[in-house]
């Protein structure tokens, strides 16, 4: 029997079958608002500083060890952007940011035992 993943990053990578090193890129694509999600792999390569805040937030989420703490982190997403002084017009109006709803939806699947 395989041991249960210890944190969100491990659970995410198990479900989406990605390596630890690819976690941030795959998480950005999974958690960004549509229609921006499909552009994140390109943007990470061409303009990594554009997504610096998002990558830091995703890495922070990856260290969370339970669903309750993850929900608290998601509630603080807006504050994370504000702390980084990265919540301008594009982030607010164009929704060029991580989606809390998308994060919660996928995390529920992971913590409810649907980790095939």
TORBAVO-295693 format. One record per residue: residue number from 1; chain; x, y negated, z negated of N, C-alpha, C in turn. Coordinates in nm, 2 decimals, decimal comma. Each point is the difference from the previous one (the first is absolute). Example, Ala and Ser with C-alpha at 12.3 -4.5 7.8 and 13.67 -1.06 7.14 Angstrom:
REM residues 2
n chain n_px n_py n_pz ca_px ca_py ca_pz c_px c_py c_pz
1 A 1,32 0,57 -0,78 -0,09 -0,12 0,00 0,09 -0,12 0,00 .
2 A -0,04 -0,11 0,07 0,09 -0,11 0,00 -0,08 -0,11 -0,08 .
END
This chain:
REM residues 116
n chain n_px n_py n_pz ca_px ca_py ca_pz c_px c_py c_pz
1 A 0,08 0,12 0,00 -0,08 -0,12 0,00 0,09 -0,12 0,00 .
2 A -0,04 -0,10 0,08 0,08 -0,12 0,01 -0,04 -0,10 -0,11 .
3 A 0,10 -0,06 -0,06 -0,03 -0,10 -0,11 -0,08 -0,12 0,06 .
4 A -0,08 -0,05 -0,09 -0,08 -0,12 0,04 0,09 -0,12 0,02 .
5 A -0,03 -0,08 0,10 0,08 -0,12 0,02 0,00 -0,09 -0,12 .
6 A 0,11 -0,07 -0,03 0,01 -0,08 -0,12 -0,06 -0,14 0,02 .
7 A 0,01 -0,05 0,12 -0,04 -0,14 0,02 -0,08 -0,02 0,14 .
8 A -0,04 -0,12 0,02 -0,08 -0,02 0,12 0,08 0,02 0,13 .
9 A 0,12 -0,04 0,00 0,09 0,02 0,12 0,00 0,15 0,03 .
10 A 0,03 0,09 -0,10 0,01 0,14 0,03 -0,14 0,06 0,05 .
11 A -0,10 -0,05 -0,06 -0,14 0,05 0,04 -0,03 -0,05 0,14 .
12 A 0,03 -0,12 0,03 -0,02 -0,06 0,14 0,08 0,08 0,10 .
13 A 0,13 0,02 -0,03 0,08 0,07 0,10 -0,04 0,15 0,02 .
14 A -0,05 0,06 -0,11 -0,05 0,13 0,01 -0,12 0,01 0,09 .
15 A -0,10 -0,09 -0,02 -0,12 0,00 0,08 0,03 -0,04 0,14 .
16 A 0,08 -0,10 0,03 0,02 -0,05 0,13 0,12 0,07 0,07 .
17 A 0,07 0,09 -0,07 0,11 0,07 0,05 0,11 -0,09 0,05 .
18 A 0,05 -0,09 -0,08 0,10 -0,09 0,03 0,12 0,01 -0,10 .
19 A 0,12 -0,04 0,04 0,11 0,01 -0,09 0,00 -0,12 -0,09 .
20 A 0,07 0,01 -0,11 0,01 -0,11 -0,10 0,05 -0,13 0,06 .
21 A 0,10 0,02 0,10 0,06 -0,12 0,06 -0,10 -0,07 0,10 .
22 A -0,10 0,07 0,04 -0,10 -0,05 0,09 -0,13 -0,05 -0,07 .
23 A 0,00 0,01 -0,13 -0,12 -0,04 -0,08 -0,04 -0,14 0,03 .
24 A 0,08 -0,10 -0,02 -0,04 -0,14 0,02 -0,06 -0,03 0,13 .
25 A 0,06 0,05 0,11 -0,05 -0,02 0,13 -0,14 0,07 0,02 .
26 A -0,01 0,12 -0,04 -0,13 0,07 0,01 -0,11 -0,06 -0,09 .
27 A 0,04 -0,05 -0,12 -0,10 -0,06 -0,09 -0,04 -0,13 0,06 .
28 A 0,09 -0,08 0,06 -0,05 -0,13 0,06 -0,10 0,03 0,11 .
29 A 0,03 0,10 0,08 -0,10 0,03 0,11 -0,13 0,05 -0,06 .
30 A 0,00 0,08 -0,11 -0,12 0,05 -0,05 -0,08 -0,10 -0,08 .
31 A 0,07 -0,10 -0,06 -0,07 -0,09 -0,09 -0,02 -0,14 0,05 .
32 A 0,05 -0,04 0,12 -0,02 -0,13 0,05 -0,14 -0,01 0,06 .
33 A -0,06 -0,12 -0,01 -0,13 -0,02 0,06 0,01 0,03 0,15 .
34 A -0,11 0,04 0,06 -0,01 0,02 0,14 -0,03 -0,14 0,06 .
35 A 0,05 -0,04 0,11 0,07 0,08 0,10 0,15 -0,01 -0,02 .
36 A 0,05 -0,06 -0,10 0,14 -0,01 -0,02 0,08 0,13 -0,03 .
37 A -0,07 0,09 -0,05 0,07 0,13 -0,04 0,08 0,06 0,11 .
38 A -0,05 0,01 0,12 0,08 0,06 0,10 0,12 -0,08 0,04 .
39 A 0,01 -0,12 -0,03 0,11 -0,09 0,03 0,12 0,01 -0,10 .
40 A -0,03 0,05 -0,12 0,10 0,00 -0,10 0,13 0,07 0,03 .
41 A 0,00 0,12 0,07 0,13 0,06 0,03 0,09 -0,09 0,09 .
42 A -0,07 -0,07 0,09 0,07 -0,09 0,09 0,06 -0,12 -0,07 .
43 A -0,09 -0,06 -0,09 0,04 -0,12 -0,07 0,11 0,03 -0,10 .
44 A 0,00 0,12 -0,06 0,11 0,04 -0,10 0,13 0,00 0,08 .
45 A 0,00 0,05 0,12 0,13 0,01 0,08 0,04 -0,14 0,05 .
46 A -0,09 -0,08 0,05 0,04 -0,13 0,06 0,01 -0,11 -0,10 .
47 A -0,09 -0,01 -0,10 0,00 -0,11 -0,10 -0,02 0,06 -0,14 .
48 A 0,10 0,07 -0,05 -0,01 0,06 -0,13 -0,03 -0,10 -0,11 .
49 A 0,05 -0,13 0,01 -0,03 -0,09 -0,11 -0,14 -0,05 0,00 .
50 A -0,08 0,02 0,11 -0,14 -0,03 0,00 -0,08 0,08 -0,09 .
51 A 0,04 0,13 -0,02 -0,07 0,09 -0,09 0,08 0,03 -0,13 .
52 A 0,09 -0,08 -0,03 0,08 0,02 -0,12 -0,09 0,01 -0,13 .
53 A -0,09 -0,08 -0,02 -0,09 0,00 -0,11 -0,09 0,13 0,00 .
54 A -0,05 0,04 0,12 -0,08 0,12 0,01 0,08 0,12 -0,03 .
55 A 0,12 0,01 0,04 0,09 0,11 -0,02 0,03 0,01 -0,15 .
56 A 0,02 -0,11 -0,07 0,03 0,00 -0,14 -0,12 0,05 -0,08 .
57 A -0,12 -0,05 0,04 -0,13 0,05 -0,06 -0,02 0,15 0,02 .
58 A 0,02 0,04 0,12 -0,01 0,15 0,02 0,09 0,08 -0,08 .
59 A 0,13 -0,04 -0,01 0,10 0,07 -0,08 -0,05 0,00 -0,15 .
60 A -0,05 -0,11 -0,04 -0,05 -0,01 -0,14 -0,12 0,10 -0,02 .
61 A -0,09 0,00 0,10 -0,11 0,10 -0,01 0,05 0,14 0,00 .
62 A 0,10 0,03 0,07 0,06 0,13 0,01 0,05 0,06 -0,13 .
63 A 0,04 -0,09 -0,09 0,04 0,05 -0,13 -0,11 0,03 -0,10 .
64 A -0,12 -0,04 0,03 -0,11 0,02 -0,09 -0,03 0,15 -0,02 .
65 A -0,02 0,04 -0,13 -0,02 0,14 -0,03 -0,14 0,05 -0,02 .
66 A -0,10 -0,09 0,00 -0,14 0,05 -0,02 -0,10 -0,09 0,07 .
67 A -0,12 0,05 0,02 -0,10 -0,08 0,07 -0,04 -0,13 -0,07 .
68 A -0,01 0,01 -0,13 -0,04 -0,12 -0,08 0,10 -0,12 0,02 .
69 A 0,13 0,04 -0,01 0,10 -0,11 0,02 0,00 -0,05 0,14 .
70 A -0,02 0,09 0,10 -0,01 -0,04 0,14 -0,11 -0,10 0,02 .
71 A -0,11 0,03 -0,06 -0,12 -0,09 0,02 0,03 -0,14 -0,06 .
72 A 0,08 0,00 -0,11 0,04 -0,13 -0,06 0,09 -0,07 0,09 .
73 A 0,10 0,07 0,06 0,09 -0,06 0,09 -0,07 -0,06 0,13 .
74 A -0,10 0,07 0,04 -0,08 -0,05 0,12 -0,08 -0,12 -0,04 .
75 A -0,05 -0,01 -0,12 -0,07 -0,12 -0,04 0,09 -0,12 0,00 .
76 A 0,13 0,02 -0,02 0,10 -0,10 -0,01 0,06 -0,04 0,14 .
77 A -0,04 0,06 0,11 0,06 -0,02 0,13 0,01 -0,15 0,03 .
78 A -0,11 -0,07 -0,01 0,00 -0,14 0,03 0,10 -0,08 -0,08 .
79 A 0,01 0,03 -0,13 0,10 -0,06 -0,09 0,14 0,03 0,05 .
80 A 0,03 0,12 0,04 0,13 0,04 0,05 0,04 -0,09 0,12 .
81 A -0,10 -0,02 0,09 0,03 -0,09 0,12 0,03 -0,14 -0,05 .
82 A -0,08 -0,05 -0,10 0,01 -0,14 -0,05 0,14 -0,01 -0,07 .
83 A 0,04 0,10 -0,08 0,13 -0,01 -0,07 0,11 -0,01 0,10 .
84 A -0,01 0,07 0,11 0,10 -0,01 0,11 -0,01 -0,12 0,09 .
85 A -0,10 -0,08 -0,03 -0,03 -0,12 0,08 -0,02 0,04 0,15 .
86 A -0,08 0,10 0,01 -0,02 0,06 0,13 -0,15 0,03 0,02 .
87 A -0,08 -0,10 -0,02 -0,15 0,02 0,01 -0,06 -0,12 0,08 .
88 A 0,06 -0,03 0,12 -0,04 -0,11 0,08 -0,12 0,03 0,08 .
89 A -0,02 -0,09 0,10 -0,12 0,01 0,09 -0,01 0,14 0,07 .
90 A 0,11 0,05 0,05 -0,01 0,13 0,07 -0,04 0,11 -0,09 .
91 A 0,06 0,00 -0,12 -0,04 0,10 -0,10 -0,14 0,00 -0,04 .
92 A -0,06 -0,12 -0,02 -0,13 -0,02 -0,05 -0,10 0,01 0,12 .
93 A 0,01 -0,08 0,10 -0,10 -0,01 0,10 0,00 0,11 0,10 .
94 A 0,12 0,04 0,04 0,02 0,10 0,10 0,01 0,14 -0,06 .
95 A 0,00 0,01 -0,13 0,01 0,12 -0,07 0,13 0,08 0,04 .
96 A 0,11 -0,07 0,01 0,13 0,06 0,03 0,06 0,04 -0,13 .
97 A -0,05 0,11 -0,06 0,05 0,04 -0,13 -0,05 0,14 -0,03 .
98 A 0,04 0,05 -0,11 -0,04 0,13 -0,04 -0,15 0,00 -0,05 .
99 A -0,07 0,11 0,03 -0,14 0,01 -0,04 -0,01 0,08 -0,12 .
100 A -0,05 -0,06 -0,11 -0,03 0,07 -0,12 -0,09 0,11 0,01 .
101 A -0,11 -0,02 0,08 -0,10 0,11 0,03 0,06 0,12 0,07 .
102 A 0,09 -0,03 0,09 0,07 0,12 0,07 0,09 0,07 -0,09 .
103 A 0,07 -0,07 -0,09 0,09 0,07 -0,10 -0,09 0,09 -0,09 .
104 A -0,10 -0,06 -0,06 -0,09 0,07 -0,09 -0,06 0,12 0,07 .
105 A -0,05 -0,01 0,12 -0,06 0,11 0,07 0,09 0,12 0,01 .
106 A 0,12 -0,03 0,05 0,10 0,11 0,02 0,05 0,06 -0,14 .
107 A 0,01 -0,09 -0,10 0,05 0,05 -0,13 -0,10 0,09 -0,06 .
108 A -0,13 -0,03 0,02 -0,11 0,09 -0,06 0,02 0,14 0,06 .
109 A 0,02 0,01 0,12 0,02 0,13 0,06 0,12 0,07 -0,06 .
110 A 0,11 -0,07 -0,03 0,12 0,06 -0,05 -0,02 0,04 -0,14 .
111 A -0,07 -0,08 -0,09 -0,01 0,04 -0,14 -0,12 0,09 -0,02 .
112 A -0,09 0,02 0,10 -0,11 0,09 -0,02 0,03 0,14 0,05 .
113 A 0,13 0,03 0,02 0,04 0,13 0,03 -0,01 0,04 0,15 .
114 A -0,02 -0,09 0,09 -0,01 0,03 0,14 0,13 -0,02 0,07 .
115 A 0,11 0,06 -0,06 0,14 -0,02 0,05 0,05 0,10 0,10 .
116 A -0,07 0,05 0,08 0,04 0,12 0,08 0,13 -0,02 0,06 .
END
